[in-house]
């Protein structure tokens, strides 16, 4: 069975066709553990051979390693057959191995320091550097990366960065879209509030929202997702398993939002899992498919650091889920009544 696709065209420039299962490449940057080039290539080959045609990356992922691994993989692939997104907002500066960023998060990666830069020149330079690492002549989408409190620490710092983007990087992104250098732009963040702030102030096309519209979290239905639907803004969903717990279940040490899950989350996931099991459905399958029922969502991009994880995501994208699962999740108050479901 072929993978389902979504054609999205907000401003009439031909738009883009996303596979509903996309590929988030943070794990290819040796996130939390190192994998070999051969392992990375095996995962990518499986994705491609199975029909995946949307790949998302970023300079941050492995401090450049994710982009350079995509370089070798995408070389020779017909450029019009896939959609490629990367990010702006961080420039990478060479440093000594002892001074690099990302210890404990990125393993066996280049020695680089991250420099936040959401300005006009920084945005232009970021794309130039990404094109070199990717070996590509163009990317389709640029996302301003990590404009959230999670990364910047305080509301005050975040507001400075948002203002920096709107005063500089936004102008660069608009120019590149108007000139056809890119097809679309937006922001890739962990908090829907920043996305809404940007959507209210600029002509953004797409948002990559990580972990904030899932089986566990639907607060973005209050105002942000209706705004996107009204404006034709597309949503790419990252982190559909909330850092793992919706894939692993509520086991000891399960991760939620990049940290061990607190007791109340373990309990909530246990209840969700019980409903899925009662219908013979993997919770992971329901977690993957749930966001796709929202009309603004164009693709879901779970990461995969091994062939088995990629196979699991492919299974999830094709699983048949009885409507009774969604009915029961809503009846038990585990999913909001206004969440779109079959």
N, C-alpha and C positions, 0 to 999 in steps of 0.2 A: 504494500500500500504506500503510495507516494505521500510525502509530507505535505500538509496543507499550507497554503500561502495566503498572505493578505496584501492586496495592492493598496497603497496609500498615496494620495496626491492632494495635498492641502492647498497649494497655490497654483496648480495648473501647469507645472513645469515638467510633467511626465511622471513625477513621483518615483516611488521605489516599490519593489515587490519583495516582501519579507517572507521567509519561511517562518511559520508560527513557532517552530523550534529553532532557535538561534544558538550560537556558540559563544559563550562568555569566556574569554581567554585568560583571565587572571590566574587560574591554576597552571597555565603554561609558563607563567613567570616564576615557577617554583615557589608557589604560595604554601607556606607551612612545611614543605618538604621538597627536596630536589628530585626532579625526574630527568631522565636522559633525553637527548634529542630524538633518539629512536622511539622512546615511549611517547613523546609529544607528537611525533609524526604519525604513529599508529592511531592515536586518538583522532587527529585531524583527518586522516585518511578514512577512518570509519564514518566520521561525520559527513564528509563529502560524498562518499559512496552511498550513504543512506539518504542523500538529498538535501542536507543542510546547506543553505546558501546565504546565511547572514552571520557575519563574524564581527565581534566587538572586541576592541583592544584598547590600550592606553599606555602612554610612556611610563606610568607608575608601575605597571604590572611587571615585576621582576627587574625594575629599573632599566627598561628597554628590552629585556630578554623576550617577552611575549611578542613584541613587534618583530624582532629579528627571527624568531621561530616561524612566525607567519610568512615572512619573506620567502624562506625556502619552500614552504608548502604551497603558497599561492603562485609562485613563478611558473609560468606555462599554462595556468588556468585561464580560460577565456574571461577577460575582465568584465564583460557585460553579463556574465552568468551569476555573479554574486554581489552582495551588498556588504560594504566595509565601513565600519565606524571606528574612530579613535577619539582622543580627548585632548583638550588644551587646558592650561592652568598651571602646569608644572613644567619647568625646564630642568634638564638633567645636567649637572656639572661633574666633570671627572674629578676624582679625589683619590686618596690612598685607601687601601683595603680596611684599615682600622677606623677610618672616619666616615665610611659609607652609611647611608640610611638603611632602615628596614631590617636591622638585626632581629632575629626571632620571628620575622614574618616572611622575608624573602631569603631563600637559601641558594648558595652557589650562583650569585648574580654579579653583574658588573659593579665596580666601585664607583658609585655615583651619589651625589647629594641632590635632593629635591629643592628647587627654588620656585616658590609660588609666584606666578606672574599671569594675571588676567588682563593685562593691558593690551593695547593695539599691537605694538611691536612684538611683545611676548607671544601673542596668539599667532601672528604670522610666522615667527621663528619656530614655534612649536610644531606647526604643520610641516614646515620645511624639514625639520629633524625627523619627524615621524615618517614622512615620505622616503627619506634616506634609509631609515631602519627597516621599513616595510618593503623597500625596493619597488614601490608602486608609483604610478604616474598620477594617481588621484585617490582620494577617499570620498565616500558618498556623504558621510555625516560627521560633523564635529560636535562633540559634547563638551561644554565647560564642566570640569571635573571637580567633585567634592566640595561644592559650595554649601556646606552644612556645619552645624555646631559640632557634630561628631568629629570632624576633622580640624576645625579651626578653634575649638575650645570654648569660646565665649560668643555671646550675641554681638558684642561690640566689634570683635575681629571679623566675624562673619559679615556684618553690615559693611565694613570697610572693603572686604573682598567683593561683595555683590556690587557695591558702588564702583569699584575699580573695573569690573567687567562691563557694567553698563556705560561707563565713560570711555572705555577703550576697546576691549575685546569684542564687545557687541558690534561696534562699528566695523571691525575687521570681518567678523562673521557675516554681517549683512552684505558687505562688499563682495566677499567670496561667493555667497549664494547668488547675488545679482549678476555676477560675471560668469556663473556656471562652473566655478572652480570646485564647489561642493554643491550637492543637491539640497541639503537641509542642515539645520543646526539646532542645538538645544543645550540641555545640561544633564549630566549624569551624577545623581546625588542619592544620599541615604535618607533624606527627609523631604516629604511632600510640601512642607511649608515654604521651603526655598523655591521649589518649582512654581508654586502658586505666585509667590512674590515676583518672580521673573515674568511669568505669563501675563501678569497684570501690567507690566511695564514695557514689554517688548514684543516683537513679532517672532516668537519662537515656534519651531515646527514640531519638535519631538522632545520628550523627556525620557531618560533612562532612570527609572525609579527602582531602587534596590531595597527589597524587604518590606515595603510599606503598602503593598496591596496583595495580601496573601490570605490563605485560610486562617491565619492567626490575627491579621491586622487589616481592618477595613475603614479606619478613620478618614482616609483620603476620599471616601465617598461623600463626606459632608459638604465639601466645597470644591476641592481641586479637580477631581475626576469629572464632575458635571461641567466645570469650566472648560476642560479639555474637549469634552464631547461637543459642547456648543461652538467651540472655535476650530474644530477639526484637527486639534493637536493630537499626534500619535503618542502612545506610551509603549516603551519597551520595558518589560518587567525583568529586573535582575533579582537575584536572591529569592526565588520563589519558595525555597525551603527554609527561609529565615536562618541562614548560616548552617543548616544541616538538620535541625530537630524534626522538621516535617518529612525528612527522608529517613532518618534513623529511628524515629519514634522517641518516646520519653525515657530513654535509658540513662543510666548513670553517666555523667560527663557529657551529655548531649549539648551541642552548641546552639545558642540563640543570640543573634546580633554579635557574633564574633567572641562571645564569652560563654562560660558554662551557664546553662539555663537555670533561672530561679525556680523555686518550688511551684509557684502559681502557674508558670508557663508549662512546666512538666505536667501538671494536673490537667490543664486545658488541652494540651496535645494528646494526653491519654484519653480524654473524652472524644476528641475528634477521631482518633485512631479506632476507638471502639465502634463508632458509627460506621466507619469504612469497613471494618472487619465483618460487621454484621451483614454487609451486602457483598462480601467476598471481593472487596476492592482494596488495592494498595493505597495507603494514605498518600504516598509519594505521587501516584497517578492523579489523585484528586487535587493535590497541591499544585501540580504542574498545570492542570487544565482549568482550574478555577479562575485565574485572572483573565484567561482568553475569552471568557464569556462577556467581559465588559467591552462595549463597542469601540472604546478609544484604544484598546490594547492591540498592538500589531505583532508583537513577538515576545516570547519568554526565553530568557537566555541563562539557563542553569550552567554552572561550571562543571567540568569533568576532568579529573586528574588521572583517570585511568580508563582503559577500554571498557571495563565493567560498568563504570559510572555512565559513560557515554551510551552504552547499550541500555542501561536502565532509563535514561532520559528518552531514548528513542521509543522504548516500550511505553513510557508514560504518555508520549505524544499521540500514541495510537490506541490507547486503552479505551474500552467501552465502559462508561460509568452510568449506572442506572439513575434516572431522575430522582428516584427515592432517596438516594444518598444526599442530594442537596436539600430535599424536603425535610429529611430528618435532622440534618445539621442546623437548618433554620428553626425547626420545631424545638430543638434543645437549646436555642439561643447561642449556638457556637458560630453561626454565620449570620450577618445582618440580613434582615428581611428585604432591604432595598438593594442587596447585591445581585447583579444580573446572573441568573443561572437558567439552565433549560427548564 
